[in-house]
Amino acid sequence: MKLNYKKQEHFVSSIFLGLKFCFFLLAVVSLTKIGYSSKVRLIRLREIKSSYKFEKSRFEILSGRFDDLISFEGEQRFMKDQDQMISRDIIRVIWR
């Protein structure tokens, strides 16, 4: 009877040890997945942040140029900034 009881106890403790190992493995895999997804999310957030900063600086430059255009004698300053403008007395030649 005692031998049977020892076998049962050994069998139950083996099952519990197996369950503990499975739960430990599940926890390790879950933490690894969470860490990887957090890393991907942080990389994406950095990309979005740098893109936002670039667009914000571009907007500030363009809004400053627009404000200069609207200001007093802004049209004259705008025309001076345009290097590609051709004056009326110049003939334009297009090569093909």
N, CA, C and O atoms as a Tinker XYZ file with bonds, in Angstrom:
   384  protein
     1  N      0.817000   -1.185000    0.000000    73     2
     2  CA     0.000000    0.000000    0.000000    64     1     3
     3  C      0.864000    1.255000    0.000000    63     2     4     5
     4  O      0.576000    2.219000   -0.708000    81     3
     5  N      1.922000    1.231000    0.798000    73     3     6
     6  CA     2.810000    2.401000    0.847000    64     5     7
     7  C      3.526000    2.603000   -0.486000    63     6     8     9
     8  O      3.790000    3.741000   -0.875000    81     7
     9  N      3.840000    1.534000   -1.183000    73     7    10
    10  CA     4.514000    1.626000   -2.473000    64     9    11
    11  C      3.595000    2.264000   -3.516000    63    10    12    13
    12  O      4.037000    3.070000   -4.335000    81    11
    13  N      2.341000    1.902000   -3.478000    73    11    14
    14  CA     1.365000    2.477000   -4.387000    64    13    15
    15  C      1.190000    3.973000   -4.102000    63    14    16    17
    16  O      1.106000    4.781000   -5.026000    81    15
    17  N      1.136000    4.330000   -2.819000    73    15    18
    18  CA     1.005000    5.735000   -2.421000    64    17    19
    19  C      2.213000    6.545000   -2.883000    63    18    20    21
    20  O      2.056000    7.676000   -3.343000    81    19
    21  N      3.408000    5.986000   -2.767000    73    19    22
    22  CA     4.633000    6.674000   -3.215000    64    21    23
    23  C      4.617000    6.876000   -4.730000    63    22    24    25
    24  O      5.031000    7.924000   -5.226000    81    23
    25  N      4.132000    5.859000   -5.469000    73    23    26
    26  CA     4.048000    5.977000   -6.927000    64    25    27
    27  C      3.083000    7.100000   -7.310000    63    26    28    29
    28  O      3.372000    7.908000   -8.193000    81    27
    29  N      1.930000    7.137000   -6.632000    73    27    30
    30  CA     0.946000    8.191000   -6.910000    64    29    31
    31  C      1.525000    9.566000   -6.598000    63    30    32    33
    32  O      1.364000   10.506000   -7.377000    81    31
    33  N      2.181000    9.674000   -5.485000    73    31    34
    34  CA     2.777000   10.964000   -5.090000    64    33    35
    35  C      3.843000   11.396000   -6.098000    63    34    36    37
    36  O      3.915000   12.569000   -6.464000    81    35
    37  N      4.650000   10.470000   -6.536000    73    35    38
    38  CA     5.682000   10.766000   -7.534000    64    37    39
    39  C      5.041000   11.177000   -8.866000    63    38    40    41
    40  O      5.512000   12.105000   -9.523000    81    39
    41  N      3.972000   10.488000   -9.257000    73    39    42
    42  CA     3.279000   10.804000  -10.503000    64    41    43
    43  C      2.656000   12.200000  -10.443000    63    42    44    45
    44  O      2.783000   12.972000  -11.392000    81    43
    45  N      1.993000   12.526000   -9.350000    73    43    46
    46  CA     1.352000   13.846000   -9.194000    64    45    47
    47  C      2.403000   14.952000   -9.153000    63    46    48    49
    48  O      2.219000   16.003000   -9.767000    81    47
    49  N      3.501000   14.724000   -8.435000    73    47    50
    50  CA     4.543000   15.755000   -8.378000    64    49    51
    51  C      5.199000   15.933000   -9.754000    63    50    52    53
    52  O      5.609000   17.043000  -10.093000    81    51
    53  N      5.307000   14.867000  -10.548000    73    51    54
    54  CA     5.851000   14.985000  -11.907000    64    53    55
    55  C      4.924000   15.808000  -12.790000    63    54    56    57
    56  O      5.379000   16.638000  -13.577000    81    55
    57  N      3.625000   15.574000  -12.656000    73    55    58
    58  CA     2.647000   16.351000  -13.441000    64    57    59
    59  C      2.726000   17.831000  -13.052000    63    58    60    61
    60  O      2.745000   18.702000  -13.922000    81    59
    61  N      2.772000   18.112000  -11.751000    73    59    62
    62  CA     2.876000   19.506000  -11.317000    64    61    63
    63  C      4.181000   20.151000  -11.778000    63    62    64    65
    64  O      4.205000   21.328000  -12.136000    81    63
    65  N      5.259000   19.379000  -11.766000    73    63    66
    66  CA     6.529000   19.912000  -12.264000    64    65    67
    67  C      6.425000   20.221000  -13.750000    63    66    68    69
    68  O      6.931000   21.247000  -14.204000    81    67
    69  N      5.783000   19.354000  -14.505000    73    67    70
    70  CA     5.561000   19.597000  -15.936000    64    69    71
    71  C      4.717000   20.837000  -16.171000    63    70    72    73
    72  O      5.012000   21.636000  -17.060000    81    71
    73  N      3.650000   21.000000  -15.364000    73    71    74
    74  CA     2.802000   22.198000  -15.484000    64    73    75
    75  C      3.586000   23.466000  -15.153000    63    74    76    77
    76  O      3.460000   24.479000  -15.840000    81    75
    77  N      4.397000   23.403000  -14.094000    73    75    78
    78  CA     5.222000   24.565000  -13.739000    64    77    79
    79  C      6.163000   24.924000  -14.874000    63    78    80    81
    80  O      6.338000   26.100000  -15.191000    81    79
    81  N      6.771000   23.909000  -15.490000    73    79    82
    82  CA     7.685000   24.154000  -16.603000    64    81    83
    83  C      6.939000   24.771000  -17.792000    63    82    84    85
    84  O      7.444000   25.695000  -18.430000    81    83
    85  N      5.729000   24.256000  -18.092000    73    83    86
    86  CA     4.929000   24.808000  -19.198000    64    85    87
    87  C      4.560000   26.267000  -18.942000    63    86    88    89
    88  O      4.649000   27.104000  -19.840000    81    87
    89  N      4.140000   26.570000  -17.689000    73    87    90
    90  CA     3.795000   27.953000  -17.360000    64    89    91
    91  C      5.022000   28.866000  -17.432000    63    90    92    93
    92  O      4.926000   30.003000  -17.892000    81    91
    93  N      6.150000   28.377000  -16.988000    73    91    94
    94  CA     7.383000   29.150000  -17.077000    64    93    95
    95  C      7.743000   29.419000  -18.533000    63    94    96    97
    96  O      8.116000   30.538000  -18.887000    81    95
    97  N      7.631000   28.397000  -19.377000    73    95    98
    98  CA     7.913000   28.565000  -20.805000    64    97    99
    99  C      6.936000   29.544000  -21.442000    63    98   100   101
   100  O      7.334000   30.374000  -22.259000    81    99
   101  N      5.667000   29.454000  -21.076000    73    99   102
   102  CA     4.660000   30.385000  -21.585000    64   101   103
   103  C      4.977000   31.820000  -21.171000    63   102   104   105
   104  O      4.837000   32.742000  -21.974000    81   103
   105  N      5.401000   32.012000  -19.929000    73   103   106
   106  CA     5.753000   33.350000  -19.447000    64   105   107
   107  C      6.956000   33.906000  -20.202000    63   106   108   109
   108  O      6.971000   35.083000  -20.563000    81   107
   109  N      7.964000   33.068000  -20.443000    73   107   110
   110  CA     9.158000   33.532000  -21.161000    64   109   111
   111  C      8.806000   33.926000  -22.594000    63   110   112   113
   112  O      9.249000   34.965000  -23.083000    81   111
   113  N      8.007000   33.094000  -23.266000    73   111   114
   114  CA     7.605000   33.400000  -24.644000    64   113   115
   115  C      6.771000   34.677000  -24.689000    63   114   116   117
   116  O      6.967000   35.517000  -25.567000    81   115
   117  N      5.846000   34.825000  -23.749000    73   115   118
   118  CA     5.007000   36.030000  -23.710000    64   117   119
   119  C      5.839000   37.287000  -23.471000    63   118   120   121
   120  O      5.624000   38.303000  -24.132000    81   119
   121  N      6.776000   37.231000  -22.545000    73   119   122
   122  CA     7.627000   38.388000  -22.283000    64   121   123
   123  C      8.493000   38.729000  -23.487000    63   122   124   125
   124  O      8.734000   39.903000  -23.769000    81   123
   125  N      8.959000   37.708000  -24.196000    73   123   126
   126  CA     9.755000   37.944000  -25.405000    64   125   127
   127  C      8.913000   38.634000  -26.466000    63   126   128   129
   128  O      9.373000   39.583000  -27.101000    81   127
   129  N      7.685000   38.168000  -26.666000    73   127   130
   130  CA     6.802000   38.790000  -27.651000    64   129   131
   131  C      6.470000   40.231000  -27.267000    63   130   132   133
   132  O      6.462000   41.121000  -28.119000    81   131
   133  N      6.201000   40.453000  -25.996000    73   131   134
   134  CA     5.900000   41.813000  -25.532000    64   133   135
   135  C      7.104000   42.728000  -25.736000    63   134   136   137
   136  O      6.950000   43.871000  -26.167000    81   135
   137  N      8.291000   42.233000  -25.432000    73   135   138
   138  CA     9.500000   43.036000  -25.629000    64   137   139
   139  C      9.723000   43.377000  -27.083000    63   138   140   141
   140  O     10.070000   44.513000  -27.406000    81   139
   141  N      9.529000   42.413000  -27.969000    73   139   142
   142  CA     9.720000   42.674000  -29.398000    64   141   143
   143  C      8.690000   43.657000  -29.927000    63   142   144   145
   144  O      9.036000   44.568000  -30.679000    81   143
   145  N      7.414000   43.485000  -29.543000    73   143   146
   146  CA     6.386000   44.408000  -30.037000    64   145   147
   147  C      6.608000   45.818000  -29.471000    63   146   148   149
   148  O      6.323000   46.805000  -30.150000    81   147
   149  N      7.110000   45.920000  -28.245000    73   147   150
   150  CA     7.416000   47.247000  -27.685000    64   149   151
   151  C      8.562000   47.904000  -28.447000    63   150   152   153
   152  O      8.537000   49.108000  -28.702000    81   151
   153  N      9.561000   47.111000  -28.806000    73   151   154
   154  CA    10.680000   47.644000  -29.578000    64   153   155
   155  C     10.203000   48.154000  -30.930000    63   154   156   157
   156  O     10.595000   49.243000  -31.351000    81   155
   157  N      9.362000   47.383000  -31.619000    73   155   158
   158  CA     8.828000   47.800000  -32.917000    64   157   159
   159  C      8.011000   49.081000  -32.766000    63   158   160   161
   160  O      8.121000   49.994000  -33.585000    81   159
   161  N      7.200000   49.144000  -31.725000    73   159   162
   162  CA     6.369000   50.330000  -31.490000    64   161   163
   163  C      7.234000   51.567000  -31.236000    63   162   164   165
   164  O      6.938000   52.646000  -31.748000    81   163
   165  N      8.302000   51.412000  -30.449000    73   163   166
   166  CA     9.184000   52.557000  -30.181000    64   165   167
   167  C      9.899000   53.024000  -31.445000    63   166   168   169
   168  O     10.069000   54.225000  -31.652000    81   167
   169  N     10.316000   52.084000  -32.289000    73   167   170
   170  CA    10.958000   52.454000  -33.552000    64   169   171
   171  C      9.983000   53.237000  -34.425000    63   170   172   173
   172  O     10.351000   54.256000  -35.010000    81   171
   173  N      8.744000   52.767000  -34.513000    73   171   174
   174  CA     7.732000   53.481000  -35.313000    64   173   175
   175  C      7.455000   54.861000  -34.747000    63   174   176   177
   176  O      7.303000   55.823000  -35.500000    81   175
   177  N      7.388000   54.967000  -33.423000    73   175   178
   178  CA     7.141000   56.275000  -32.812000    64   177   179
   179  C      8.290000   57.239000  -33.082000    63   178   180   181
   180  O      8.061000   58.430000  -33.290000    81   179
   181  N      9.531000   56.732000  -33.081000    73   179   182
   182  CA    10.672000   57.595000  -33.422000    64   181   183
   183  C     10.584000   58.073000  -34.862000    63   182   184   185
   184  O     10.866000   59.238000  -35.145000    81   183
   185  N     10.198000   57.192000  -35.774000    73   183   186
   186  CA    10.049000   57.582000  -37.180000    64   185   187
   187  C      8.967000   58.636000  -37.334000    63   186   188   189
   188  O      9.148000   59.613000  -38.062000    81   187
   189  N      7.847000   58.445000  -36.656000    73   187   190
   190  CA     6.754000   59.423000  -36.728000    64   189   191
   191  C      7.201000   60.756000  -36.141000    63   190   192   193
   192  O      6.871000   61.814000  -36.677000    81   191
   193  N      7.946000   60.710000  -35.049000    73   191   194
   194  CA     8.420000   61.939000  -34.412000    64   193   195
   195  C      9.365000   62.709000  -35.330000    63   194   196   197
   196  O      9.255000   63.928000  -35.459000    81   195
   197  N     10.294000   61.995000  -35.966000    73   195   198
   198  CA    11.233000   62.682000  -36.865000    64   197   199
   199  C     10.506000   63.231000  -38.079000    63   198   200   201
   200  O     10.827000   64.325000  -38.543000    81   199
   201  N      9.534000   62.497000  -38.603000    73   199   202
   202  CA     8.748000   62.984000  -39.731000    64   201   203
   203  C      7.941000   64.226000  -39.331000    63   202   204   205
   204  O      7.842000   65.184000  -40.097000    81   203
   205  N      7.370000   64.196000  -38.127000    73   203   206
   206  CA     6.615000   65.349000  -37.640000    64   205   207
   207  C      7.510000   66.578000  -37.496000    63   206   208   209
   208  O      7.121000   67.682000  -37.879000    81   207
   209  N      8.699000   66.387000  -36.947000    73   207   210
   210  CA     9.619000   67.520000  -36.787000    64   209   211
   211  C     10.015000   68.102000  -38.141000    63   210   212   213
   212  O     10.091000   69.320000  -38.299000    81   211
   213  N     10.267000   67.224000  -39.122000    73   211   214
   214  CA    10.627000   67.695000  -40.459000    64   213   215
   215  C      9.486000   68.499000  -41.077000    63   214   216   217
   216  O      9.708000   69.585000  -41.612000    81   215
   217  N      8.277000   67.972000  -41.006000    73   215   218
   218  CA     7.119000   68.673000  -41.582000    64   217   219
   219  C      6.837000   69.974000  -40.834000    63   218   220   221
   220  O      6.432000   70.965000  -41.443000    81   219
   221  N      7.048000   69.974000  -39.524000    73   219   222
   222  CA     6.817000   71.193000  -38.738000    64   221   223
   223  C      7.809000   72.283000  -39.135000    63   222   224   225
   224  O      7.428000   73.444000  -39.282000    81   223
   225  N      9.080000   71.914000  -39.309000    73   223   226
   226  CA    10.076000   72.917000  -39.722000    64   225   227
   227  C      9.768000   73.426000  -41.124000    63   226   228   229
   228  O      9.908000   74.617000  -41.403000    81   227
   229  N      9.345000   72.515000  -42.011000    73   227   230
   230  CA     8.965000   72.937000  -43.361000    64   229   231
   231  C      7.782000   73.905000  -43.328000    63   230   232   233
   232  O      7.755000   74.895000  -44.059000    81   231
   233  N      6.798000   73.601000  -42.463000    73   231   234
   234  CA     5.640000   74.478000  -42.330000    64   233   235
   235  C      6.044000   75.847000  -41.813000    63   234   236   237
   236  O      5.560000   76.866000  -42.306000    81   235
   237  N      6.933000   75.880000  -40.818000    73   235   238
   238  CA     7.359000   77.168000  -40.275000    64   237   239
   239  C      8.074000   78.005000  -41.331000    63   238   240   241
   240  O      7.875000   79.218000  -41.400000    81   239
   241  N      8.905000   77.364000  -42.154000    73   239   242
   242  CA     9.608000   78.091000  -43.219000    64   241   243
   243  C      8.608000   78.644000  -44.232000    63   242   244   245
   244  O      8.677000   79.811000  -44.619000    81   243
   245  N      7.670000   77.777000  -44.658000    73   243   246
   246  CA     6.698000   78.210000  -45.664000    64   245   247
   247  C      5.740000   79.253000  -45.118000    63   246   248   249
   248  O      5.359000   80.176000  -45.838000    81   247
   249  N      5.342000   79.122000  -43.853000    73   247   250
   250  CA     4.440000   80.138000  -43.302000    64   249   251
   251  C      5.168000   81.475000  -43.147000    63   250   252   253
   252  O      4.565000   82.535000  -43.312000    81   251
   253  N      6.469000   81.425000  -42.830000    73   251   254
   254  CA     7.254000   82.664000  -42.769000    64   253   255
   255  C      7.353000   83.324000  -44.140000    63   254   256   257
   256  O      7.239000   84.544000  -44.255000    81   255
   257  N      7.563000   82.523000  -45.171000    73   255   258
   258  CA     7.619000   83.069000  -46.536000    64   257   259
   259  C      6.273000   83.643000  -46.947000    63   258   260   261
   260  O      6.212000   84.679000  -47.609000    81   259
   261  N      5.183000   82.966000  -46.553000    73   259   262
   262  CA     3.850000   83.467000  -46.863000    64   261   263
   263  C      3.586000   84.782000  -46.140000    63   262   264   265
   264  O      3.029000   85.711000  -46.725000    81   263
   265  N      3.981000   84.866000  -44.874000    73   263   266
   266  CA     3.808000   86.109000  -44.117000    64   265   267
   267  C      4.606000   87.240000  -44.756000    63   266   268   269
   268  O      4.139000   88.378000  -44.808000    81   267
   269  N      5.809000   86.930000  -45.243000    73   267   270
   270  CA     6.601000   87.951000  -45.934000    64   269   271
   271  C      5.919000   88.400000  -47.211000    63   270   272   273
   272  O      5.993000   89.576000  -47.566000    81   271
   273  N      5.258000   87.493000  -47.904000    73   271   274
   274  CA     4.567000   87.840000  -49.144000    64   273   275
   275  C      3.390000   88.763000  -48.867000    63   274   276   277
   276  O      3.117000   89.668000  -49.657000    81   275
   277  N      2.693000   88.551000  -47.767000    73   275   278
   278  CA     1.522000   89.362000  -47.431000    64   277   279
   279  C      1.932000   90.720000  -46.845000    63   278   280   281
   280  O      1.158000   91.676000  -46.900000    81   279
   281  N      3.122000   90.805000  -46.297000    73   279   282
   282  CA     3.525000   92.046000  -45.627000    64   281   283
   283  C      3.752000   93.182000  -46.634000    63   282   284   285
   284  O      3.596000   93.003000  -47.842000    81   283
   285  N      4.125000   94.357000  -46.102000    73   283   286
   286  CA     4.333000   95.557000  -46.913000    64   285   287
   287  C      5.457000   95.313000  -47.917000    63   286   288   289
   288  O      6.546000   94.888000  -47.533000    81   287
   289  N      5.208000   95.574000  -49.175000    73   287   290
   290  CA     6.115000   95.365000  -50.298000    64   289   291
   291  C      6.584000   93.909000  -50.391000    63   290   292   293
   292  O      7.695000   93.625000  -50.836000    81   291
   293  N      5.740000   93.030000  -49.975000    73   291   294
   294  CA     6.078000   91.606000  -50.028000    64   293   295
   295  C      6.152000   91.092000  -51.454000    63   294   296   297
   296  O      6.948000   90.205000  -51.761000    81   295
   297  N      5.329000   91.645000  -52.320000    73   295   298
   298  CA     5.336000   91.197000  -53.717000    64   297   299
   299  C      6.676000   91.495000  -54.379000    63   298   300   301
   300  O      7.183000   90.689000  -55.159000    81   299
   301  N      7.240000   92.648000  -54.068000    73   299   302
   302  CA     8.535000   93.011000  -54.653000    64   301   303
   303  C      9.637000   92.079000  -54.148000    63   302   304   305
   304  O     10.486000   91.643000  -54.925000    81   303
   305  N      9.626000   91.776000  -52.863000    73   303   306
   306  CA    10.605000   90.838000  -52.321000    64   305   307
   307  C     10.440000   89.458000  -52.933000    63   306   308   309
   308  O     11.420000   88.763000  -53.201000    81   307
   309  N      9.190000   89.066000  -53.152000    73   307   310
   310  CA     8.933000   87.768000  -53.766000    64   309   311
   311  C      9.492000   87.713000  -55.184000    63   310   312   313
   312  O     10.094000   86.716000  -55.584000    81   311
   313  N      9.294000   88.761000  -55.921000    73   311   314
   314  CA     9.796000   88.796000  -57.301000    64   313   315
   315  C     11.325000   88.791000  -57.327000    63   314   316   317
   316  O     11.919000   88.197000  -58.226000    81   315
   317  N     11.966000   89.438000  -56.361000    73   315   318
   318  CA    13.432000   89.420000  -56.307000    64   317   319
   319  C     13.961000   88.026000  -55.968000    63   318   320   321
   320  O     15.047000   87.646000  -56.407000    81   319
   321  N     13.198000   87.273000  -55.194000    73   319   322
   322  CA    13.622000   85.923000  -54.819000    64   321   323
   323  C     13.495000   84.922000  -55.961000    63   322   324   325
   324  O     14.124000   83.864000  -55.924000    81   323
   325  N     12.708000   85.231000  -56.955000    73   323   326
   326  CA    12.470000   84.285000  -58.049000    64   325   327
   327  C     13.591000   84.389000  -59.082000    63   326   328   329
   328  O     13.597000   85.300000  -59.910000    81   327
   329  N     14.525000   83.464000  -59.030000    73   327   330
   330  CA    15.645000   83.453000  -59.974000    64   329   331
   331  C     15.233000   82.933000  -61.341000    63   330   332   333
   332  O     15.850000   83.286000  -62.346000    81   331
   333  N     14.208000   82.106000  -61.397000    73   331   334
   334  CA    13.850000   81.498000  -62.662000    64   333   335
   335  C     12.986000   82.399000  -63.534000    63   334   336   337
   336  O     12.663000   82.029000  -64.663000    81   335
   337  N     12.609000   83.559000  -63.042000    73   335   338
   338  CA    11.788000   84.475000  -63.834000    64   337   339
   339  C     12.629000   85.071000  -64.966000    63   338   340   341
   340  O     13.791000   85.426000  -64.772000    81   339
   341  N     12.030000   85.171000  -66.125000    73   339   342
   342  CA    12.701000   85.754000  -67.290000    64   341   343
   343  C     12.048000   87.105000  -67.558000    63   342   344   345
   344  O     10.823000   87.221000  -67.593000    81   343
   345  N     12.876000   88.113000  -67.745000    73   343   346
   346  CA    12.320000   89.442000  -68.001000    64   345   347
   347  C     11.685000   89.477000  -69.391000    63   346   348   349
   348  O     11.908000   88.576000  -70.200000    81   347
   349  N     10.898000   90.514000  -69.667000    73   347   350
   350  CA    10.090000   90.588000  -70.886000    64   349   351
   351  C     10.928000   90.764000  -72.152000    63   350   352   353
   352  O     10.511000   90.341000  -73.231000    81   351
   353  N     12.099000   91.380000  -72.034000    73   351   354
   354  CA    12.872000   91.656000  -73.236000    64   353   355
   355  C     13.859000   90.531000  -73.587000    63   354   356   357
   356  O     14.716000   90.728000  -74.448000    81   355
   357  N     13.766000   89.394000  -72.963000    73   355   358
   358  CA    14.646000   88.258000  -73.236000    64   357   359
   359  C     13.857000   87.214000  -74.022000    63   358   360   361
   360  O     12.699000   86.940000  -73.710000    81   359
   361  N     14.481000   86.638000  -75.032000    73   359   362
   362  CA    13.840000   85.578000  -75.806000    64   361   363
   363  C     14.174000   84.241000  -75.152000    63   362   364   365
   364  O     15.324000   83.964000  -74.810000    81   363
   365  N     13.173000   83.449000  -74.995000    73   363   366
   366  CA    13.348000   82.141000  -74.361000    64   365   367
   367  C     13.542000   81.084000  -75.443000    63   366   368   369
   368  O     12.735000   80.986000  -76.367000    81   367
   369  N     14.608000   80.292000  -75.331000    73   367   370
   370  CA    14.890000   79.232000  -76.290000    64   369   371
   371  C     14.771000   77.904000  -75.582000    63   370   372   373
   372  O     15.350000   77.707000  -74.514000    81   371
   373  N     14.023000   76.991000  -76.172000    73   371   374
   374  CA    13.839000   75.672000  -75.598000    64   373   375
   375  C     14.521000   74.666000  -76.530000    63   374   376   377
   376  O     14.158000   74.553000  -77.701000    81   375
   377  N     15.495000   73.946000  -76.012000    73   375   378
   378  CA    16.219000   72.933000  -76.797000    64   377   379
   379  C     15.575000   71.572000  -76.604000    63   378   380   381
   380  O     15.180000   71.193000  -75.502000    81   379
   381  N     15.481000   70.850000  -77.715000    73   379   382
   382  CA    14.904000   69.491000  -77.627000    64   381   383
   383  C     15.844000   68.506000  -78.231000    63   382   384
   384  O     15.551000   67.310000  -78.259000    81   383
